[in-house]
Structure formats: C-alpha cells, structure tokens
Amino acid sequence: MVGISSPELVGHLGSFVVWRHSLSCSVFGASCRPGWRRQYGEAVRIGLVCPYSLSVPGGVQSQVLGQARALRALGHHAQVLAPCDDAPPEPGVTPLGRSVPVASNGSRAPLAPDPACARRTLAALRAEDFDIVHLHEPLCPGPTLVALVLADGPFVGTFHRAGASTFYRALRPALRRLSRRLSVRAAVSEDARATATSAIGGRYELAFNGIEVERFAKATPWPSEGPTVMFLGRHEQRKGLGVLLEAMGRLPPDVRLWVAGQGPETAELRAATAGDRRIEWLGQIDDAERAARLRAADVFCAPSLHGESFGVVLLEAMAASTAIVASDLPGYRNVARSGAEALLVPPGEPAALAAALARALTDAGLADRLVAAGEARAMELSSERLAERYVELYERVLAARPD
C-alpha cells in the first residue's frame, strides 16, 4: 500500500469538513436518514463504525470486534462497519473497502478516507436502520467522520487517542462544530479524555476498554522451553522493542523471548540480534495463537516509550494469568498499579527493564501476587461489563429522543 502523510490528509479533507452543510447524502448516492421505530426496552440495533482496517491488528479494532460480540451476548443486534483489506475477520462485519497507511501518533494507521468507502458507509447505514450509530474515533478521517458529517444519528462517540494530533490542530473549529452532533462522548482513559477536551472541548463519559476474559483464561498454553518473556506489538520506535532486546543481553542465557508482530524496525532489529538464538521472531500471529502464547509466557513485557492511551494488551496478559513488566506510562497506569498488577519501570532504560524482568522470572511469590491481582483486575474490565456500560448510555440517548 502507498502511504500518505497527515498533512496531505488534512489538505484532502479540510474542505470536506468545513463545507459539511453544503453537502447532502445524494452526493454519495445514498439516503442516510434511518427510520425511528424502536420502542424503549427492546433490543437495540447498534452500528459500530471503526475507522481502521480490521485486516491489520490494532487495539481499536480488537475493542470494536469484542464490543460487538459482548453486545450480541446481551441480546442486542450489533453490526461492525469498517475497512477490510481481506475478507472480513468474522461474521457480523460489513466491509467498507481497502485502507492506506497514514502517519499518526508515531505509527501508521490503516485508514480509508476515499469516496468509495464513504458511499459504502452511507449505504450500509441506510440499509441497516440502526437505533444507535456508535463511532469509535468519530473525528478520524474515513467512515466515522463521513457518518458524523453526512448521516443521521443518534451518535455515540468513543475517543481512544492520547497525544497531539495534526488533524485536530488543523481543523479544530470545524471539528468542534461537528462534535456537537454526538449525543454522548466517551473516552477510554483520562489521557484520551484530556486529549479530546483540549482539542474540541465538551464533556466525556469514562468507558475504559475491556477484554474477553474467558478467551485468554481458557486458552491452551503454547509449548515453551524454559523461562519465557513475550513481546506483542508493532515493531516501531515508540513500542520500545529495541529497549527490550538490549535488556535481554543482561538476562541469564536460559531466558527466551517471543517477539510477535512486525513493523518498520523488524529487519534492523532482527539483524542486530541475529546471533541470539534465545529470541524467536513470530511475525503476525492470529488471535488463537496470541491467547495461547500469552497463557504460556512467564512474563509479558510492554516496553513502550510513549503514546499509549490504555493498556489493553496488559489486560489480555492479566486474563491469561501472566505476570507483567511494563513501562511506567500514564496509559498503562490506567490498567496496572506498580507492584500490584505489574512491575512498572521508567521507559527507555534497559538496565531497569532487565532488573524488573529478572525479579518477575525468579521471585515466585512476587509473580504469584502479580498474577492474582491481574486476574482480578481483568475481571473488573471485562468486555461484558463494558457492553453493559454502553447499553446504559444507549438507553439514555434513546430515552431522550422524541417519539
């Protein structure tokens, strides 16, 4: 895929947002005003719109899919609308087209900010006749922003991002106006709420991310040999994989490292550690292998340097009964307390990271305490509880609607 930069994206989309009121659904060949037939107390028809391709692993994508499954388990109709570069990953997904990588928050976000995706988004919203349209990252270029600009709600918006945004800065006045179309605004963490408040103002409900606990708790452990540390994430500078690899040089020779994922630093980091046979490079792994390896690892390590809004992957490790060593970042502190659910260390310090990993691997009592506290924390932040929280918000919005 050919990438585009954030400034280029702002240029392409600026007039689209600013001139919202001059546009109509007919521009895209689809009427987008859903009917209003639902009676209070019935199952809710929810459209969950994700701006990121479901073919690319990511925190927001996994949250949207997990939320849809949890809502269905509660008896509601939940359909996911999102870009897909391959076949949809599971039933209940309406694919909206292919994505392109866009520079964002020190990473590359797989977005679909093109007219074809916009047409499919509006057509799907018209066909499904949702009671609630739930936009994850509602101001992100692509299907969520298209829906907010051109469709009728009611809308619930969840903000995930933590940290400055070129797009927010460039289009702040227009985005502030558009955000008023959201009946409810939610944020997944205090950092995400602070980012959104600074950019567009408004009031936000806190709705922390959740995980499907049983999927990790009941996974069959992957076979392992000796003490094993696991890393899972994109291989880019902000994820701190290079720091972990340097820390491995300070650990005993029997400690193994599983490295899952890939990214722009993969080739360079693999070449730098080519002589270390303790390190196993896994590439992209599917959800089943992810759960099985998390269940088998002795320690999960998240050495990120910055840019983490909420530590969902920490929750997954907790649910898998795995001890955690992670960077002491605000986003991770939303999930874990140092010395309780995890050992948190200063980011970017290999010596401190190695020392914490050694403690978690050799102090059985400490590891048991971390695991027990983590299991309890994972239950507090389960997908089921998050779905119940969102249903409360949906019902509040629907109760305020005119008949």
C-alpha positions, -999 to +999 in steps of 0.1 A: +000+000+000+012+035-007+011+057+024+001+093+028+011+118+054-011+135+079-006+170+063-016+156+030-047+140+045-056+173+061-054+191+028-076+165+011-102+165+038-103+201+050-128+215+026-149+183+030-153+190+067-157+228+066-184+227+039-204+199+056-237+219+054-234+223+016-233+185+011-261+160+011-265+123+011-273+125-026-237+133-033-228+097-024-259+082-040-275+070-007-302+083+016-289+082+051-318+091+074-327+060+094-363+054+104-374+056+140-394+026+150-378+012+182-398+010+214-380+016+247-369-017+264-365-037+231-332-050+219-311-021+205-298-021+169-263-008+171-239+001+142-203+001+154-182+021+130-144+016+131-121+038+110-092+013+110-089-017+087-099-049+105-072-067+085-045-050+105-040-059+141-047-030+164-062-020+198-092-001+185-100-029+160-100-055+187-121-034+210-148-028+184-150-065+175-150-076+212-177-050+220-199-063+192-196-099+205-204-088+240-234-067+229-248-097+210-243-119+241-266-094+259-293-099+232-287-068+211-281-065+174-245-053+167-230-049+133-195-037+127-188-014+097-151-010+089-125-011+061-111-046+054-082-053+031-090-090+030-122-110+038-140-098+070-123-114+100-156-128+114-194-127+109-213-095+117-189-073+098-198-050+068-165-043+048-162-008+036-132-011+013-094-011+014-072+011+035-040+031+030-014+036+058-014+072+072+012+086+096-004+090+130+008+092+166+042+078+158+027+049+139+009+041+106-029+040+108-047+019+082-074+044+071-099+046+042-105+083+035-118+078+000-152+084-018-158+047-024-156+040+013-179+070+020-205+056-004-204+022+012-206+036+047-237+057+039-253+028+020-248+004+049-262+029+075-293+033+053-298-004+048-293-014+085-316+012+100-297+013+133-311+027+165-277+039+176-246+046+155-215+042+177-185+058+162-151+048+175-127+077+169-155+098+155-133+125+141-109+102+124-108+105+085-128+078+069-161+061+077-166+075+112-161+111+101-182+105+070-210+092+091-208+121+115-208+146+087-235+131+064-256+106+083-283+110+109-278+096+144-282+094+171-245+091+176-223+079+204-186+086+200-157+069+217-123+087+218-093+064+221-064+087+210-039+101+236-015+128+224-014+157+200-029+154+165-021+173+134-056+167+120-072+181+152-050+212+152-056+220+115-093+216+116-102+224+152-130+249+146-148+226+122-143+195+143-156+213+174-188+221+155-191+185+142-186+170+176-218+187+188-237+160+167-226+134+193-253+127+218-228+111+241-190+114+241-170+087+258-132+083+264-113+052+271-089+068+296-081+100+314-054+107+288-078+102+259-103+125+277-077+151+282-067+149+245-102+153+233-111+180+257-081+200+247-088+196+210-126+200+208-139+207+243-171+191+257-178+166+284-169+129+283-180+097+300-152+074+310-157+040+295-124+020+300-116-006+274-125-042+281-114-077+272-130-110+267-116-127+298-125-163+290-108-163+256-074-158+274-081-176+307-092-208+290-066-208+262-044-239+260-008-228+267+016-229+238+046-252+243+076-234+258+111-242+268+124-225+299+116-191+313+098-171+286+092-134+281+067-123+254+065-090+234+035-083+213+031-051+192+042-032+162+079-030+156+084+008+157+103+031+179+076+041+203+068+005+212+103+001+227+112-033+213+148-022+209+150-014+246+137-049+254+162-065+231+190-046+248+177-057+282+178-093+271+215-091+269+215-086+307+193-117+314+205-152+320+211-175+290+181-197+297+156-169+293+137-170+260+119-142+242+089-145+219+086-114+196+052-112+179+042-086+153+061-067+127+068-032+115+093-008+101+121-018+126+117-055+121+146-061+097+170-039+115+163-054+149+164-089+136+198-083+120+211-067+152+201-098+172+209-125+146+233-143+168+209-146+198+191-179+194+170-172+225+149-148+205+121-162+184+106-139+158+070-149+153+057-124+128+020-117+128+000-143+148-037-149+149-060-145+179-058-181+189-020-182+189-019-148+207-040-162+236-021-194+237+013-178+239+002-152+264-011-181+285+022-199+283+046-170+288+061-164+323+062-127+318+046-103+293+067-072+286+053-039+273+084-016+270+066+013+251+083+047+252+051+069+248+018+073+231-002+046+249-038+057+258-048+024+275-031-009+281-055-034+266-027-058+259-018-057+296-054-067+304-050-096+280-019-108+298-037-105+331-066-126+319-041-152+307-026-154+342+008-139+331+030-116+352+036-082+336+066-059+333+058-026+316+069+010+311+056+035+337+034+054+313+001+071+322-018+049+297-005+017+314-013+031+349-049+032+338-047-006+340-020-016+364-006-003+397+032-008+401+039-036+425+003-047+424-008-058+390+025-052+373+061-040+377+064-006+361+098+008+352+110+041+336+106+039+298+137+037+277+160+022+304+173-013+295+190-018+329+158-011+349+138-032+325+162-062+328+162-059+366+124-060+367+122-089+343+147-108+364+126-102+395+094-114+379+111-145+365+129-156+396+107-145+425+079-170+425+060-153+454+061-119+436+050-135+403+020-152+420+009-119+436+011-101+403-009-128+386-036-129+413-040-091+413-040-091+375-067-117+372-090-097+395-083-065+375-091-082+342-125-092+356-132-056+366-125-045+330-143-073+311-160-068+277-192-079+294-191-050+319-181-026+292-210-036+270-234-032+299-220+003+304-225+012+268-261-001+268-268+022+297-255+051+276-275+039+245-307+037+265-301+072+279-297+086+244-328+068+231-350+078+261-342+114+253-353+111+216-387+123+205-413+097+195 
